[in-house]
Amino acid sequence: MVNYYVRRTARVFATIFMVASLTFVLIRLLPGGPYTLLRAQLLRQGVPASEVDARIANLQNIRPDAPLWQQYLDYMMALAQGNLGESISLNEPVVSILASSAPWTVFVVLVSTILVFVIGIFLGALQAYWEGSRFDKLFSGISITLMSVPFYVVAVLALYIFAYQLGWLPTAGTVGNGVERQLSIPFVLSALEHSVLPIFSYTLGAIGGQALAMRGNSIQVLGNDYVQVARLRGLSDRRIATRYVARNAILPMYTGFLLLLGFRLGGTVILEQIFSYTGLGYYLITALNANDYPLMMGTFLVITVALVLGVYIADLTYSKIDPRISAGDSDEAY
């Protein structure tokens, strides 16, 4: 068991190391490389040519005149110390930008994913319990329809209807103008108000898939022998539904919940642009448009690490939640 956890933890660090290395390589394959535009910008700002390389080294923690292998070592050493350089376009440390923007993205992703699973599980369980009924057929059709509508289409429609036409909700930002960004009732209320449309857009389209998955799992569990035995013992439908069916049907979806948290972080790139919601996705697009390589690399790395950690947590905790799965057997399956 100990060896299993050690191996899994080692794989996490190895994966993060490979992602950081891949990011370093991919950025340098972009047209013009990471220094051409920055060098031109500094020269236009009047920085002497003799000082340009030193300024670039301060911004990116890499000496542009050094060999590629030396640049790679400098980058990895700075990364190990938590130094991601300075944003070219915003003139702020990348770590500070990510620290201020990540909570907004995490909040939207976490709340929307929890809502997706709670509502999806509830609807899926009802559909399975009343399999073949009008309710089941109706919500199966609705679920399939929701699955076919991209979240960004829902976002555009919601923004147009609820913000521009009805004026019920704000059109952009994370908090209102003039609201101090410190923990207070006005700040919390404003933040919740600005998050309603992003959360709604990111939740609605994903409910259908989770409802259908829960429906399929519940129907499969309902056909098991232990459910039939429970009925023969005279147990109530409520106890059978909660103690036997729901618990066993939800277990396979637990891993998907943690994985979805990581994957949905990447989807915020589009969502946050639509609502001008200044999270990780918003700054990733900002970095791409401005050729801001330090900010681009830092944002991409944070999103990727979140996905890796989601897989790691799901892998380690699933055997604790479902005693039927042993860590050793899971490891051999890989």
C-alpha positions as CSV (number, residue, x, y, z in Angstrom):
1,M,0.0,0.0,0.0
2,V,2.8,2.4,0.9
3,N,4.6,1.7,-2.3
4,Y,1.4,2.4,-4.2
5,Y,1.1,5.9,-2.8
6,V,4.8,6.6,-3.3
7,R,4.6,5.5,-6.9
8,R,1.5,7.6,-7.6
9,T,3.1,10.7,-5.9
10,A,6.3,10.2,-7.9
11,R,4.2,10.1,-11.1
12,V,2.6,13.4,-10.2
13,F,5.9,15.2,-9.9
14,A,7.2,13.5,-13.1
15,T,4.1,14.6,-15.0
16,I,4.4,18.2,-13.8
17,F,8.1,18.2,-14.7
18,M,7.3,16.9,-18.2
19,V,4.5,19.5,-18.6
20,A,6.9,22.3,-17.6
21,S,9.5,21.1,-20.0
22,L,6.9,20.7,-22.8
23,T,5.7,24.3,-22.1
24,F,9.3,25.6,-22.4
25,V,9.8,23.8,-25.8
26,L,6.4,24.8,-27.3
27,I,6.7,28.4,-26.5
28,R,10.0,28.5,-28.3
29,L,8.5,26.9,-31.4
30,L,6.0,29.8,-31.8
31,P,6.7,32.1,-34.8
32,G,9.4,34.7,-33.8
33,G,10.3,33.0,-30.6
34,P,9.7,34.4,-27.1
35,Y,12.2,37.3,-27.3
36,T,11.7,39.0,-30.7
37,L,8.6,41.0,-29.9
38,L,9.8,41.8,-26.4
39,R,13.1,43.0,-27.7
40,A,11.4,45.3,-30.2
41,Q,9.0,46.6,-27.6
42,L,11.9,47.5,-25.3
43,L,13.8,49.2,-28.0
44,R,10.7,51.3,-28.9
45,Q,10.4,52.3,-25.3
46,G,13.9,53.8,-25.5
47,V,15.8,51.1,-23.6
48,P,19.5,51.1,-24.8
49,A,20.4,48.1,-26.9
50,S,23.1,47.2,-24.4
51,E,20.5,46.8,-21.6
52,V,17.8,44.9,-23.6
53,D,19.1,41.4,-22.8
54,A,19.4,42.3,-19.1
55,R,15.8,43.6,-19.1
56,I,14.6,40.4,-20.8
57,A,16.4,38.3,-18.2
58,N,14.7,40.1,-15.4
59,L,11.3,39.7,-17.0
60,Q,11.6,36.0,-17.9
61,N,14.3,34.7,-15.6
62,I,16.2,33.5,-18.7
63,R,19.2,34.9,-20.4
64,P,18.3,35.3,-24.1
65,D,22.0,35.2,-25.1
66,A,22.6,31.9,-23.2
67,P,22.6,28.5,-24.9
68,L,19.2,26.7,-25.0
69,W,20.2,24.2,-22.4
70,Q,21.2,27.0,-20.0
71,Q,17.9,28.8,-20.6
72,Y,16.1,25.6,-19.8
73,L,18.0,25.1,-16.5
74,D,17.4,28.8,-15.6
75,Y,13.7,28.4,-16.3
76,M,13.3,25.2,-14.2
77,M,15.3,26.6,-11.3
78,A,13.2,29.7,-11.2
79,L,10.0,27.5,-11.5
80,A,11.1,25.4,-8.6
81,Q,11.4,28.6,-6.5
82,G,7.9,29.7,-7.5
83,N,9.2,32.5,-9.7
84,L,7.3,32.6,-13.0
85,G,8.8,35.9,-14.2
86,E,7.1,39.2,-14.8
87,S,4.2,39.8,-17.2
88,I,5.3,41.8,-20.3
89,S,1.9,43.4,-20.9
90,L,0.8,44.0,-17.3
91,N,4.2,44.8,-15.7
92,E,3.4,42.6,-12.7
93,P,4.8,39.4,-11.4
94,V,3.1,36.5,-13.0
95,V,2.6,34.8,-9.6
96,S,0.7,37.8,-8.3
97,I,-1.6,37.9,-11.4
98,L,-2.3,34.2,-11.1
99,A,-2.9,34.4,-7.3
100,S,-5.5,37.2,-7.8
101,S,-7.3,35.6,-10.7
102,A,-7.3,31.9,-9.7
103,P,-9.9,32.2,-6.9
104,W,-12.5,33.6,-9.4
105,T,-12.0,30.7,-11.8
106,V,-11.9,28.1,-9.0
107,F,-15.1,29.5,-7.6
108,V,-17.0,29.4,-10.9
109,V,-15.7,25.9,-11.8
110,L,-16.3,24.5,-8.3
111,V,-19.8,25.8,-7.8
112,S,-20.9,24.9,-11.4
113,T,-19.5,21.4,-11.2
114,I,-21.1,20.8,-7.8
115,L,-24.5,22.0,-9.2
116,V,-24.0,19.8,-12.3
117,F,-23.5,16.7,-10.2
118,V,-26.2,17.4,-7.5
119,I,-28.9,18.3,-10.1
120,G,-27.7,15.6,-12.5
121,I,-27.7,12.9,-9.9
122,F,-31.1,13.9,-8.6
123,L,-32.7,13.9,-12.1
124,G,-30.9,10.7,-13.1
125,A,-32.1,8.8,-10.0
126,L,-35.7,9.9,-10.6
127,Q,-35.5,8.8,-14.3
128,A,-34.2,5.4,-13.3
129,Y,-36.8,5.0,-10.6
130,W,-39.6,5.8,-13.1
131,E,-37.9,4.1,-16.0
132,G,-40.1,4.2,-19.1
133,S,-42.5,6.8,-17.8
134,R,-43.4,10.1,-19.4
135,F,-41.1,11.8,-16.9
136,D,-38.2,9.6,-17.9
137,K,-38.8,10.1,-21.7
138,L,-39.2,13.9,-21.3
139,F,-36.1,14.4,-19.3
140,S,-34.1,12.0,-21.4
141,G,-34.9,14.2,-24.4
142,I,-34.1,17.4,-22.5
143,S,-30.8,15.9,-21.3
144,I,-29.8,14.9,-24.8
145,T,-30.7,18.4,-26.0
146,L,-28.7,20.1,-23.3
147,M,-25.7,17.9,-24.1
148,S,-25.8,19.1,-27.7
149,V,-25.7,22.8,-26.9
150,P,-22.2,24.2,-26.2
151,F,-21.8,26.2,-23.0
152,Y,-20.6,29.3,-24.9
153,V,-23.9,29.4,-26.9
154,V,-25.8,29.3,-23.6
155,A,-23.4,32.0,-22.3
156,V,-24.1,34.4,-25.2
157,L,-27.8,33.9,-25.0
158,A,-27.9,34.3,-21.2
159,L,-25.8,37.5,-21.5
160,Y,-28.1,38.9,-24.2
161,I,-31.3,38.1,-22.4
162,F,-30.6,38.6,-18.7
163,A,-28.0,41.3,-18.9
164,Y,-28.6,43.4,-22.0
165,Q,-32.4,43.0,-22.5
166,L,-33.8,42.5,-19.0
167,G,-30.9,44.3,-17.1
168,W,-31.2,41.9,-14.2
169,L,-27.6,41.0,-14.0
170,P,-24.2,42.8,-14.8
171,T,-22.6,42.3,-18.2
172,A,-19.0,42.0,-17.2
173,G,-16.4,41.9,-14.4
174,T,-16.1,40.0,-11.1
175,V,-17.3,42.8,-8.8
176,G,-19.1,46.1,-9.4
177,N,-17.3,49.4,-9.9
178,G,-16.6,51.2,-6.7
179,V,-16.8,48.1,-4.5
180,E,-13.7,47.6,-2.4
181,R,-12.0,44.3,-3.0
182,Q,-12.0,43.2,0.7
183,L,-14.1,40.8,2.6
184,S,-17.4,42.5,3.3
185,I,-21.1,42.0,2.7
186,P,-21.2,44.4,-0.3
187,F,-18.1,42.7,-1.8
188,V,-19.6,39.2,-1.4
189,L,-23.0,40.2,-2.8
190,S,-21.4,41.9,-5.8
191,A,-19.2,38.9,-6.5
192,L,-22.2,36.6,-6.3
193,E,-24.2,38.8,-8.6
194,H,-21.4,38.9,-11.2
195,S,-20.9,35.1,-11.0
196,V,-24.5,34.1,-11.6
197,L,-24.4,34.2,-15.5
198,P,-21.0,32.4,-15.8
199,I,-22.1,29.7,-13.3
200,F,-25.5,29.3,-15.0
201,S,-23.9,29.0,-18.5
202,Y,-21.3,26.5,-17.3
203,T,-23.9,24.4,-15.4
204,L,-26.9,24.1,-17.7
205,G,-25.3,22.3,-20.7
206,A,-23.5,19.8,-18.5
207,I,-26.5,18.6,-16.5
208,G,-27.8,16.4,-19.2
209,G,-24.7,14.2,-19.4
210,Q,-24.6,13.7,-15.7
211,A,-28.3,12.9,-15.5
212,L,-28.0,10.3,-18.2
213,A,-24.9,8.8,-16.6
214,M,-26.7,8.6,-13.2
215,R,-29.8,7.1,-14.9
216,G,-27.7,4.3,-16.5
217,N,-25.8,3.5,-13.3
218,S,-29.0,3.4,-11.3
219,I,-30.8,1.1,-13.7
220,Q,-27.8,-1.2,-13.6
221,V,-27.8,-1.2,-9.8
222,L,-31.6,-1.8,-9.7
223,G,-31.1,-5.1,-11.5
224,N,-28.6,-6.5,-9.0
225,D,-29.5,-9.4,-6.8
226,Y,-28.9,-7.5,-3.5
227,V,-31.6,-5.0,-4.5
228,Q,-34.1,-7.8,-5.1
229,V,-33.1,-9.4,-1.8
230,A,-33.7,-6.1,0.0
231,R,-37.2,-5.9,-1.5
232,L,-37.9,-9.5,-0.4
233,R,-36.9,-8.5,3.1
234,G,-39.6,-5.9,3.1
235,L,-37.4,-2.8,3.2
236,S,-39.0,0.4,2.2
237,D,-38.5,1.9,-1.3
238,R,-36.9,5.0,0.3
239,R,-34.3,2.9,2.2
240,I,-33.6,0.8,-0.9
241,A,-33.2,4.0,-3.0
242,T,-30.9,5.8,-0.6
243,R,-28.9,3.0,1.0
244,Y,-28.5,0.5,-1.9
245,V,-29.2,2.2,-5.2
246,A,-28.0,5.8,-4.8
247,R,-24.8,5.0,-3.0
248,N,-23.7,2.4,-5.5
249,A,-24.7,4.4,-8.5
250,I,-22.9,7.5,-7.4
251,L,-19.6,5.8,-6.7
252,P,-18.5,5.4,-10.4
253,M,-19.2,9.1,-10.9
254,Y,-16.9,10.2,-8.1
255,T,-13.7,10.0,-10.3
256,G,-15.5,11.8,-13.1
257,F,-16.3,14.6,-10.6
258,L,-12.7,15.3,-9.8
259,L,-11.5,14.9,-13.4
260,L,-14.2,17.2,-14.6
261,L,-13.0,19.9,-12.2
262,G,-9.6,19.9,-13.9
263,F,-10.9,19.7,-17.4
264,R,-13.5,22.5,-16.9
265,L,-10.6,24.9,-15.8
266,G,-9.6,24.8,-19.5
267,G,-13.1,25.6,-20.7
268,T,-13.1,28.9,-18.7
269,V,-10.8,30.4,-21.4
270,I,-13.9,31.0,-23.6
271,L,-16.4,31.5,-20.8
272,E,-14.4,34.3,-19.1
273,Q,-13.8,36.1,-22.4
274,I,-17.6,36.3,-23.0
275,F,-18.3,37.8,-19.6
276,S,-14.9,39.6,-19.2
277,Y,-14.5,37.6,-16.0
278,T,-10.9,38.2,-14.9
279,G,-9.9,34.6,-14.1
280,L,-7.2,32.3,-15.4
281,G,-8.8,31.8,-18.8
282,Y,-9.2,35.6,-19.3
283,Y,-5.6,36.2,-18.6
284,L,-4.5,33.3,-20.8
285,I,-6.2,34.9,-23.8
286,T,-4.8,38.3,-22.8
287,A,-1.3,36.8,-22.8
288,L,-1.8,35.1,-26.2
289,N,-3.0,38.3,-27.8
290,A,-0.1,40.3,-26.3
291,N,2.5,37.6,-26.9
292,D,3.1,37.8,-23.2
293,Y,5.1,34.6,-22.9
294,P,5.7,34.6,-19.1
295,L,2.0,35.0,-18.3
296,M,1.1,32.5,-21.0
297,M,3.4,29.8,-19.7
298,G,2.4,30.4,-16.1
299,T,-1.3,30.2,-16.7
300,F,-1.0,27.1,-18.9
301,L,1.1,25.5,-16.2
302,V,-1.4,26.2,-13.4
303,I,-4.3,24.8,-15.4
304,T,-2.4,21.7,-16.3
305,V,-1.2,21.1,-12.7
306,A,-4.8,21.4,-11.5
307,L,-5.9,18.6,-13.9
308,V,-3.0,16.4,-12.8
309,L,-3.9,17.0,-9.1
310,G,-7.5,16.1,-9.8
311,V,-6.5,12.8,-11.3
312,Y,-4.1,12.2,-8.4
313,I,-6.7,12.8,-5.7
314,A,-9.3,10.7,-7.5
315,D,-6.8,7.9,-7.9
316,L,-5.8,7.9,-4.2
317,T,-9.2,8.4,-2.6
318,Y,-11.5,6.1,-4.8
319,S,-10.4,3.0,-3.0
320,K,-11.2,4.7,0.4
321,I,-14.7,5.6,-0.8
322,D,-15.5,2.3,-2.4
323,P,-13.9,-0.5,-0.3
324,R,-14.6,-3.0,-3.1
325,I,-11.7,-1.4,-5.0
326,S,-8.2,-2.1,-3.6
327,A,-5.3,0.1,-4.3
328,G,-3.1,-2.8,-5.3
329,D,-5.5,-4.1,-7.8
330,S,-6.0,-0.6,-9.3
331,D,-2.3,-0.2,-9.7
332,E,-2.0,-3.5,-11.5
333,A,-4.7,-2.4,-13.9
334,Y,-2.6,0.4,-15.2
